[in-house]
Amino acid sequence: MKPAPTRAKFYAVLAIVGVSTPLALAAETGLRQIMFPPEFDEVRMWLRPSITPWMWLAAPLAVIATPLGYRVQGWLVRRALAKLAPERRTEQERRELELDSLLLSTSVPQFPALFATFGFMLGSALLPVAVAMAVATAGVIVVGVLVARRIPTASADAD
């Protein structure tokens, strides 16, 4: 039987999820520079005034999505536990379900930042996109830390 996931494992997964949206922005920018024709920058500049105001909505949406992501986390775990046979509803199984659902629930605050990434591809100014990235990353960290706090520390496991 494999050991139950620890807080350290939760934090490692959280770090990976936290950097995924900024990495997506970097990858999009690099691929756009390599693959798109130079004329696309003219189109982006033409679209910038109409797209940028919409991208300012991404940061407040990420703030709203953060508690929603936390609720999704709890709902996913409760639903998965309810589907298990009573003898399988152990602390170890709950921890594994918490870890599995962490990936999905922390993506909820990232959706607005991904929306902003697409906006940047189409010509939005960088500032609202960067703000959305920062807020979304903070939201991911908040959800992840709240979930990890439900996992006992290693010293509590030894008791």
N, C-alpha and C positions, 0 to 999 in steps of 0.2 A: 504494500500500500504506500503510495507516494505521500510525502509530507504535505500538510496544508500550506497554502500560500502565506507568506509573511508580509508584514508591512513593507519591508525592503523591496519585495517583488512588486507590490502595488506602486511604490514610488518609482521603480524602474519603468514600469509600464506607463505611468503618468508622465515621466520625462519624455518618453518616446512620443506619446500622444500630444504633449504640449508643444513640441517643435514641429509637428507634422504640417500644420497650416502655414507657418512661416516658410518652411521648406517647399511647400506647394507653390507659394508665391515666387520664390527664387527659381524653382524649376520652370514655372510658366514664363517668367521673364527670360530665362536663358533659351528656352525652346522658341519663344517668339522671336528673339534676336537671330536665331539660327535659321528658322524655317519660314518665317513670314517675309514677304517681299518688302523692300524699303518703303514702298508707297503706303504700306499699312500704318506707318507712323504718322503720315499725313491724315489718314482717316481717324486715327486715335486723337490727334490734336483737334480735328473738326468736331468729334463727339465729346471731348472733354467737358465743355460747359454744360452739356445736357446730362451727362452721366454722373459727374462729381457730386452734385447735391444729393442724388439718390444714395450714394455710397456713405454719406454721413449717417444714414439710418442704420447701417450695419452695427455700429458700436452699441447704440441703445438696444437693438435687437439681441445682441450677445449678452447684455446685462439681463434682459428678460429671459433669455434661454438658459441662463445658468441655473436658477432654481428649478426650472423645468427639467433640465438634465439630471439634477439630483433626485427629483421625483420619479423620473423614468428609471433611474438606477434601482430605487427601492421597489418599484412596480415589477421590473424584470426579475429581481431576485425572488420576490414573493410569488410571482407566477411560476417560476421554475421550481421553487420549493414545493408548491402546491401540486405540481405534476409528479413529484417523486413519491415513491412508496414510503409510508411512515418510517420504516426501518432504515431508509437511506437519508433521512433528514437529520444529518449529523452536523456538528460544527465544521468539520473539514469540508463537507459538501457545500455548506453555506458559504464558506470562504472561497471555494472554487467558483461558485456561482457569482459571488461579488466581483471576483477578478474578471470572469468572462463578461459580465455585463458592464464592467468599467469601460471597456473599449467603446461600446455602443452609447452609453450614457454620456461620456465625455465628448462625444462627437456632436451632441446637441448644441452646446455653446459655440462650436466651430462652424456651424452652418452659415451664420451671417458673415463670418470672415471669408469663407469660401465664396459666398456671393460677392463680397468685396474684391476678391482675387479676380473673378470674372470681370467685374467692373474695371479693374486696373488693366486687364488685357484689352478691354474695349476703349480705354483712354482716360479713365478716371485719374485725378491727381493722386499722388502717393500718400499724402497726409491722411485723408479719411481712411484709406486702406490700412495704413500702419496703425492708426488708432484702433480700428476694428480688430486687427491682429493682436494688439496688446490686450484689449479687453477680452477677446475670446480666449487667449492663452491664460489670462487670469481666471476666467470662468472655468476652464479645464482644471486648473490647479485647485480652485475652491472645491469643485465637485470631487476631485480625486482625493484631496486631503480629508474631506468629510467622510468619504467612504472608507478610507484607510483608517480613520479613527475608530471605526467599528470593528477593526481587526485587533485582537489582543497583541500586546508586545511580546517579544521573544521570552522575556522573563516571566510573563504571565502564562505562557505556554509551558514553561518548565515546572510551574507549580502544580 
